[in-house]
Amino acid sequence: MNDWRPDWSRRLADPPFRNQRFRTDMMEAVEERLQAVEKKRARREWNRAVSAIAPVLLLLFGVGIWFGYQAVPNANLVSPGPVVPKGGTFQSGFVSGSGGDFDWWNLADREISQESDRTIVTLATALLKREIGIWGGPTPDIWEHPEVKWPLERYDVSSPWVYEIYVNEITTDTEQTVYKLRLLLRDSIPMVYEETIDVTIRNDSHRISQIQLISTDETGTPPDDFEAGDDRGTTVTLKEDAALDLKITGTLFKEAGTIRSVNVQYGDTERTFADWSSVSNESYYPETAILSAGSSGKEKDILAIVLTTGYGTGMRESALKLLTDDLIEVKAADPVLASQSRLSCHMTAEDGKRIFQLTLSGVTRSFEYKEEDAGFWLDQPALGSIVRYSMEENTLYASVPIQVSPGNFPAEVRLRYEYDGTAFLVAEATLEEM
């Protein structure tokens, strides 16, 4: 504590310190605060001096480095990332091998700032959520034109699905940047696949202008090794129809309980589809039919093959394969995505009851259950646990039951398809009670 200052007696006699109410402890506190202010003022002056001198030192240091590099070139410069410059100036924030599952990309969505990189983040999350919007439903606004996303149709279905995405390489020039993405896929068997795609993004609009499938592992690899002696499998006949001159065979792997690498002999044409699979239960062997390709008579009829890829209590997964007479695959709109984009649902729980309201094509139907009718209820009706295909009078139909609990399916979305010359699209959707 500093010595007593004479002017304190005068100050304490004036308001608000009349009657000597400014105690000794208060005086000490004031003195300490005055000393702290002096210290801060000294540090501030020192910081100003450093701020003025540091740029000069850095400039001199940088000039020295520049002259040093001019005298002795460094042959081992390391690129800051996987970008290979070709006249462009874009520098990606990704490093080689970046990526992971949905959680990784969801975190990257908050951290990645470069605009073209953000387009890749948006694409990756859409792939992982299966919301590319090939057949309708949600789709991100990242395309130069709608046709750009068509090569991604194979990833916008229920199986196999993309579960991890990695950035392998990035190249750039003045007009565009190409990202090479490595995709890991999984199906319901489960089998693991790996594919590589090139995604081209315009540098001016930051939209995707082209997508190319570069490599694919259509046969897949099992998560666990097969038992010795079972790695090659045995050939089994799945379907034989003399009237259609059709025979379908596949390779049975007993330990895995699956049939893979399906071979189709149709008329004089034969082809093996390495990525097709089916369960080994004979009760679920493929169903086949001939579909009318159009009313004009110019289009050739289409062979439809329905494969069962998984089944169990309250679920059945089916894969529809459509082939021309020369065994070229024809695409069809995914029934689950088509149903989701057309159906709206609302649930209320009151007075021991569950009421589900389902609306499709302007028609609303209500279904009421007692609370004890199920062990637990879904917060919202779900689609996709069961998909059934049927061929009636040479027309393709798909039925997607609507699930409200593990054992309750009040209604289904029934879709009727028509062939437009390139693919089977949904022509009509109705809501039918089950």
C-alpha positions as CSV (number, residue, x, y, z in Angstrom):
1,M,0.0,0.0,0.0
2,N,1.4,3.4,-1.0
3,D,1.9,6.1,1.6
4,W,-1.1,8.2,2.5
5,R,-1.6,11.0,0.1
6,P,-2.5,14.5,1.6
7,D,-5.2,15.1,-1.0
8,W,-7.2,12.1,0.2
9,S,-8.3,14.1,3.2
10,R,-9.8,16.7,0.9
11,R,-11.4,14.1,-1.4
12,L,-13.0,12.2,1.5
13,A,-14.6,15.4,2.8
14,D,-16.5,15.8,-0.5
15,P,-19.5,13.8,-1.7
16,P,-19.9,10.9,-2.0
17,F,-17.3,10.3,0.7
18,R,-18.6,12.6,3.3
19,N,-18.1,11.4,6.9
20,Q,-15.0,9.4,6.0
21,R,-17.0,6.4,4.5
22,F,-14.2,5.5,2.0
23,R,-12.5,2.7,4.1
24,T,-8.9,1.6,4.0
25,D,-9.7,-1.7,2.1
26,M,-11.4,0.4,-0.5
27,M,-8.3,2.6,-0.9
28,E,-6.1,-0.4,-1.4
29,A,-8.5,-1.8,-4.1
30,V,-8.2,1.5,-6.0
31,E,-4.5,1.6,-5.7
32,E,-4.2,-2.0,-7.1
33,R,-6.5,-1.1,-10.1
34,L,-4.3,1.9,-10.9
35,Q,-1.2,-0.3,-10.9
36,A,-2.9,-2.8,-13.2
37,V,-3.8,0.0,-15.7
38,E,-0.2,1.1,-15.8
39,K,1.0,-2.4,-16.5
40,K,-1.6,-2.9,-19.4
41,R,-0.5,0.5,-20.8
42,A,3.1,-0.6,-20.9
43,R,2.3,-4.0,-22.6
44,R,0.2,-2.1,-25.2
45,E,3.1,0.1,-26.1
46,W,5.4,-3.0,-26.4
47,N,2.9,-4.7,-28.7
48,R,2.7,-1.7,-30.9
49,A,6.5,-1.7,-31.2
50,V,6.5,-5.4,-32.1
51,S,3.8,-4.9,-34.7
52,A,5.8,-2.2,-36.4
53,I,9.1,-4.1,-36.4
54,A,7.8,-7.6,-37.3
55,P,6.7,-6.8,-40.9
56,V,10.1,-5.4,-41.7
57,L,11.8,-8.5,-40.3
58,L,9.5,-10.8,-42.3
59,L,10.1,-8.8,-45.5
60,L,13.9,-9.1,-45.1
61,F,13.6,-12.8,-44.2
62,G,11.4,-13.5,-47.2
63,V,13.8,-11.7,-49.6
64,G,16.6,-13.9,-48.2
65,I,14.6,-17.0,-48.8
66,W,13.7,-15.9,-52.4
67,F,17.4,-15.3,-53.2
68,G,18.3,-18.6,-51.6
69,Y,15.8,-20.5,-53.8
70,Q,17.1,-18.7,-56.9
71,A,20.6,-19.8,-56.1
72,V,19.8,-23.5,-55.1
73,P,16.5,-24.8,-56.7
74,N,14.6,-27.3,-54.6
75,A,13.7,-30.4,-56.6
76,N,11.5,-32.0,-54.0
77,L,8.7,-29.5,-53.6
78,V,5.6,-31.0,-52.0
79,S,2.1,-30.1,-53.2
80,P,-0.2,-28.8,-50.5
81,G,-2.9,-31.3,-51.7
82,P,-3.9,-33.8,-54.4
83,V,-4.6,-31.1,-56.9
84,V,-2.7,-31.3,-60.2
85,P,-2.6,-27.8,-61.6
86,K,-3.1,-27.4,-65.4
87,G,-3.4,-23.7,-65.7
88,G,-6.0,-23.4,-63.1
89,T,-5.8,-21.5,-59.8
90,F,-8.3,-23.5,-57.7
91,Q,-6.8,-25.2,-54.6
92,S,-9.0,-27.8,-53.0
93,G,-9.4,-28.1,-49.3
94,F,-9.5,-31.9,-49.5
95,V,-6.3,-34.0,-49.1
96,S,-5.8,-37.4,-50.9
97,G,-7.9,-40.1,-49.2
98,S,-10.3,-37.7,-47.4
99,G,-13.7,-39.1,-46.8
100,G,-15.7,-41.6,-44.8
101,D,-19.3,-42.4,-43.9
102,F,-22.3,-40.1,-43.5
103,D,-21.1,-38.7,-40.2
104,W,-17.7,-37.7,-41.8
105,W,-19.4,-35.8,-44.7
106,N,-22.0,-34.3,-42.4
107,L,-19.1,-32.8,-40.4
108,A,-17.4,-31.7,-43.6
109,D,-20.6,-29.8,-44.6
110,R,-19.8,-27.4,-41.7
111,E,-16.1,-27.1,-42.3
112,I,-15.5,-27.1,-46.1
113,S,-15.6,-23.6,-47.5
114,Q,-14.4,-23.7,-51.2
115,E,-17.3,-23.6,-53.5
116,S,-16.5,-26.6,-55.8
117,D,-15.6,-28.6,-52.7
118,R,-19.0,-27.8,-51.2
119,T,-20.6,-29.2,-54.4
120,I,-18.8,-32.5,-53.7
121,V,-19.9,-32.4,-50.1
122,T,-23.5,-31.9,-51.2
123,L,-23.2,-34.8,-53.8
124,A,-21.7,-37.1,-51.2
125,T,-24.4,-36.6,-48.6
126,A,-27.1,-37.0,-51.3
127,L,-25.5,-40.3,-52.4
128,L,-25.3,-41.6,-48.8
129,K,-28.9,-40.6,-48.2
130,R,-30.0,-41.9,-51.6
131,E,-31.6,-38.6,-52.5
132,I,-30.1,-38.0,-55.9
133,G,-33.7,-37.7,-57.3
134,I,-33.3,-39.8,-60.5
135,W,-36.9,-40.9,-60.3
136,G,-38.4,-38.1,-58.4
137,G,-38.2,-37.0,-54.8
138,P,-35.6,-34.6,-53.2
139,T,-32.5,-33.7,-55.3
140,P,-29.7,-31.2,-54.6
141,D,-29.4,-28.1,-56.8
142,I,-25.9,-28.9,-58.1
143,W,-26.5,-30.0,-61.8
144,E,-25.7,-28.1,-65.0
145,H,-28.8,-29.8,-66.4
146,P,-31.0,-32.7,-65.2
147,E,-29.5,-35.4,-67.5
148,V,-26.1,-35.0,-65.8
149,K,-27.2,-37.1,-62.8
150,W,-28.5,-40.1,-64.9
151,P,-25.2,-42.1,-64.5
152,L,-25.8,-42.1,-60.7
153,E,-29.1,-44.0,-61.2
154,R,-27.3,-47.2,-60.0
155,Y,-26.7,-45.5,-56.6
156,D,-30.2,-44.1,-56.1
157,V,-31.8,-47.5,-55.3
158,S,-32.3,-49.5,-52.1
159,S,-29.6,-52.2,-52.9
160,P,-26.7,-52.0,-53.2
161,W,-26.3,-48.7,-51.5
162,V,-23.3,-46.3,-51.0
163,Y,-22.1,-46.3,-47.4
164,E,-18.6,-44.6,-47.7
165,I,-17.1,-42.1,-50.1
166,Y,-13.5,-41.0,-50.5
167,V,-11.7,-38.3,-52.5
168,N,-8.9,-40.1,-54.3
169,E,-7.6,-37.4,-56.6
170,I,-8.4,-33.9,-57.9
171,T,-7.3,-32.3,-61.2
172,T,-8.1,-28.8,-62.3
173,D,-7.6,-26.4,-65.2
174,T,-8.9,-23.0,-66.0
175,E,-12.5,-24.1,-66.8
176,Q,-13.2,-27.2,-64.7
177,T,-12.2,-29.4,-61.8
178,V,-12.4,-33.2,-61.8
179,Y,-12.9,-35.1,-58.6
180,K,-12.1,-38.9,-58.6
181,L,-14.4,-40.4,-55.9
182,R,-14.0,-43.9,-54.6
183,L,-17.4,-45.4,-53.5
184,L,-17.9,-48.3,-51.2
185,L,-21.2,-50.1,-51.6
186,R,-23.0,-52.8,-49.6
187,D,-26.1,-54.9,-50.3
188,S,-28.5,-56.9,-48.1
189,I,-26.5,-60.2,-48.4
190,P,-24.2,-58.5,-47.4
191,M,-21.6,-58.1,-50.1
192,V,-19.1,-55.2,-50.4
193,Y,-18.5,-53.4,-53.7
194,E,-16.0,-50.7,-54.7
195,E,-16.5,-48.3,-57.6
196,T,-14.8,-45.2,-58.9
197,I,-16.5,-42.2,-60.6
198,D,-15.2,-39.0,-62.0
199,V,-17.2,-35.9,-61.2
200,T,-16.5,-32.8,-63.3
201,I,-17.5,-29.4,-61.9
202,R,-17.4,-26.1,-63.8
203,N,-15.2,-23.5,-62.1
204,D,-17.5,-20.6,-62.9
205,S,-20.9,-22.1,-61.8
206,H,-19.6,-24.7,-59.4
207,R,-22.2,-27.1,-60.8
208,I,-21.6,-30.7,-62.0
209,S,-21.3,-30.9,-65.8
210,Q,-20.4,-34.5,-66.2
211,I,-20.2,-37.8,-64.3
212,Q,-18.4,-40.9,-65.6
213,L,-18.2,-44.4,-64.1
214,I,-14.5,-45.2,-64.3
215,S,-14.2,-48.6,-62.6
216,T,-16.5,-51.1,-60.9
217,D,-16.2,-54.3,-58.8
218,E,-19.5,-55.8,-59.8
219,T,-18.8,-59.2,-58.3
220,G,-18.3,-57.9,-54.8
221,T,-16.4,-59.5,-52.0
222,P,-18.0,-61.1,-48.9
223,P,-17.3,-59.5,-45.5
224,D,-15.9,-62.9,-44.2
225,D,-13.9,-65.5,-46.1
226,F,-15.8,-68.6,-47.3
227,E,-14.9,-71.9,-45.9
228,A,-12.3,-73.9,-47.7
229,G,-13.7,-75.8,-50.7
230,D,-16.7,-73.5,-51.0
231,D,-15.0,-70.5,-52.7
232,R,-16.0,-71.5,-56.2
233,G,-19.6,-72.6,-55.6
234,T,-21.8,-74.8,-57.7
235,T,-24.1,-74.1,-60.7
236,V,-27.8,-74.3,-60.1
237,T,-30.8,-73.8,-62.4
238,L,-33.1,-71.0,-61.2
239,K,-35.6,-70.9,-64.0
240,E,-36.3,-72.8,-67.2
241,D,-39.2,-71.9,-69.7
242,A,-39.2,-73.8,-73.0
243,A,-42.0,-71.6,-74.3
244,L,-39.9,-68.5,-73.9
245,D,-36.7,-70.4,-74.9
246,L,-35.3,-69.1,-71.5
247,K,-33.0,-70.6,-69.0
248,I,-31.5,-68.8,-65.9
249,T,-28.7,-70.3,-63.9
250,G,-26.5,-69.0,-61.1
251,T,-23.6,-69.9,-58.8
252,L,-24.6,-71.2,-55.4
253,F,-22.5,-70.5,-52.3
254,K,-23.9,-72.7,-49.6
255,E,-22.0,-71.2,-46.7
256,A,-23.2,-67.7,-47.6
257,G,-26.7,-68.9,-48.5
258,T,-26.6,-66.8,-51.7
259,I,-26.6,-67.3,-55.4
260,R,-24.4,-64.9,-57.4
261,S,-23.3,-64.3,-61.0
262,V,-26.6,-65.1,-62.7
263,N,-26.5,-66.3,-66.3
264,V,-29.4,-65.8,-68.7
265,Q,-29.9,-67.7,-71.9
266,Y,-32.7,-66.1,-74.0
267,G,-33.2,-67.4,-77.5
268,D,-29.9,-67.3,-79.3
269,T,-28.4,-64.8,-76.8
270,E,-26.5,-65.6,-73.6
271,R,-25.1,-63.2,-71.0
272,T,-23.7,-63.5,-67.4
273,F,-24.6,-60.7,-65.0
274,A,-21.9,-60.8,-62.3
275,D,-23.7,-58.2,-60.1
276,W,-27.0,-60.0,-59.9
277,S,-27.8,-62.1,-56.8
278,S,-30.6,-64.1,-55.3
279,V,-31.4,-66.0,-52.1
280,S,-30.7,-69.7,-52.2
281,N,-34.2,-70.7,-50.9
282,E,-36.0,-72.4,-53.9
283,S,-39.3,-70.9,-52.8
284,Y,-37.9,-67.5,-53.7
285,Y,-36.4,-68.4,-57.1
286,P,-36.9,-65.8,-59.9
287,E,-40.2,-65.0,-61.5
288,T,-40.3,-64.1,-65.2
289,A,-42.7,-62.5,-67.6
290,I,-42.9,-60.7,-71.0
291,L,-43.9,-57.0,-70.9
292,S,-45.3,-55.0,-73.7
293,A,-42.9,-52.3,-74.7
294,G,-45.5,-50.1,-76.3
295,S,-48.8,-49.9,-78.2
296,S,-47.3,-48.8,-81.5
297,G,-45.9,-52.2,-82.2
298,K,-42.5,-50.8,-83.2
299,E,-40.8,-51.5,-79.8
300,K,-39.7,-55.0,-79.0
301,D,-41.2,-56.7,-75.9
302,I,-39.2,-56.7,-72.7
303,L,-38.2,-59.7,-70.5
304,A,-38.9,-59.1,-66.8
305,I,-37.0,-61.1,-64.1
306,V,-37.8,-60.6,-60.4
307,L,-35.0,-61.7,-58.1
308,T,-35.5,-62.0,-54.3
309,T,-32.4,-60.7,-52.6
310,G,-33.6,-60.9,-48.9
311,Y,-36.5,-62.0,-46.8
312,G,-37.6,-62.3,-43.2
313,T,-40.3,-61.4,-40.8
314,G,-42.0,-58.3,-42.0
315,M,-39.5,-57.7,-44.9
316,R,-38.8,-58.9,-48.4
317,E,-36.3,-57.3,-50.8
318,S,-36.8,-57.8,-54.5
319,A,-34.7,-56.7,-57.5
320,L,-36.4,-56.1,-60.8
321,K,-34.3,-56.8,-63.9
322,L,-35.6,-55.8,-67.4
323,L,-33.9,-57.1,-70.6
324,T,-34.3,-56.5,-74.3
325,D,-34.2,-59.6,-76.6
326,D,-30.4,-59.0,-77.0
327,L,-30.0,-58.9,-73.2
328,I,-29.4,-55.2,-72.8
329,E,-30.7,-53.9,-69.4
330,V,-33.6,-51.5,-69.3
331,K,-34.1,-49.2,-66.3
332,A,-37.3,-48.8,-64.2
333,A,-38.2,-46.1,-61.7
334,D,-37.5,-47.2,-58.2
335,P,-40.9,-48.0,-56.6
336,V,-39.9,-46.9,-53.0
337,L,-38.6,-43.5,-54.2
338,A,-41.6,-43.1,-56.5
339,S,-44.0,-43.9,-53.6
340,Q,-42.2,-41.6,-51.1
341,S,-42.4,-38.7,-53.5
342,R,-46.2,-39.1,-53.9
343,L,-47.4,-40.2,-50.5
344,S,-47.9,-37.9,-47.4
345,C,-48.6,-39.3,-44.0
346,H,-49.8,-38.0,-40.6
347,M,-50.1,-39.7,-37.3
348,T,-51.9,-38.7,-34.1
349,A,-52.0,-40.6,-30.7
350,E,-54.8,-39.8,-28.3
351,D,-57.2,-41.6,-25.9
352,G,-55.4,-44.9,-26.3
353,K,-55.6,-44.9,-30.1
354,R,-53.3,-44.4,-33.0
355,I,-54.7,-42.8,-36.1
356,F,-52.8,-42.8,-39.4
357,Q,-53.8,-40.5,-42.2
358,L,-52.4,-41.4,-45.7
359,T,-52.8,-39.1,-48.7
360,L,-52.0,-40.1,-52.3
361,S,-53.2,-38.4,-55.5
362,G,-55.6,-36.2,-53.5
363,V,-57.2,-39.1,-51.8
364,T,-56.9,-39.4,-48.0
365,R,-57.7,-42.5,-46.0
366,S,-57.6,-43.0,-42.2
367,F,-56.6,-46.1,-40.3
368,E,-57.3,-46.4,-36.6
369,Y,-55.7,-48.8,-34.1
370,K,-55.8,-49.4,-30.4
371,E,-52.6,-48.6,-28.6
372,E,-52.2,-52.2,-27.4
373,D,-52.5,-53.6,-31.0
374,A,-48.7,-53.4,-31.3
375,G,-45.8,-53.7,-29.0
376,F,-44.5,-50.4,-30.4
377,W,-45.4,-48.0,-33.2
378,L,-43.4,-46.2,-35.8
379,D,-43.4,-42.4,-35.4
380,Q,-44.2,-42.1,-39.1
381,P,-45.3,-44.8,-41.6
382,A,-42.4,-46.4,-43.4
383,L,-41.9,-47.7,-46.9
384,G,-39.4,-50.2,-48.4
385,S,-39.4,-53.2,-46.0
386,I,-41.4,-55.1,-48.6
387,V,-41.6,-54.5,-52.4
388,R,-43.6,-56.8,-54.7
389,Y,-43.5,-56.8,-58.5
390,S,-46.2,-58.3,-60.6
391,M,-46.9,-58.6,-64.3
392,E,-50.5,-58.5,-65.4
393,E,-51.6,-58.6,-69.0
394,N,-48.1,-57.7,-70.1
395,T,-48.0,-54.7,-67.8
396,L,-45.6,-54.1,-65.0
397,Y,-46.9,-53.3,-61.5
398,A,-45.1,-52.7,-58.2
399,S,-46.7,-52.8,-54.7
400,V,-45.1,-51.0,-51.8
401,P,-46.8,-51.8,-48.4
402,I,-47.0,-49.0,-45.9
403,Q,-45.7,-50.1,-42.4
404,V,-46.9,-48.5,-39.2
405,S,-45.6,-51.2,-36.8
406,P,-43.5,-54.4,-37.1
407,G,-46.7,-56.4,-38.0
408,N,-49.2,-53.8,-39.2
409,F,-49.5,-52.7,-42.9
410,P,-52.8,-50.8,-43.3
411,A,-52.4,-50.1,-47.0
412,E,-50.0,-50.2,-50.0
413,V,-49.0,-47.9,-52.8
414,R,-49.7,-49.7,-56.1
415,L,-47.7,-48.4,-59.1
416,R,-48.4,-49.0,-62.8
417,Y,-45.5,-48.6,-65.2
418,E,-45.3,-47.7,-68.8
419,Y,-42.3,-47.9,-71.2
420,D,-41.3,-44.6,-72.8
421,G,-38.8,-46.1,-75.2
422,T,-35.8,-45.9,-72.9
423,A,-37.1,-46.7,-69.4
424,F,-40.2,-47.9,-67.5
425,L,-41.7,-44.9,-65.7
426,V,-44.6,-44.7,-63.2
427,A,-47.8,-43.9,-65.1
428,E,-50.3,-44.2,-62.2
429,A,-50.1,-44.5,-58.4
430,T,-53.0,-45.6,-56.2
431,L,-53.6,-46.2,-52.5
432,E,-55.1,-49.6,-51.8
433,E,-56.1,-51.2,-48.4
434,M,-54.4,-54.5,-47.5
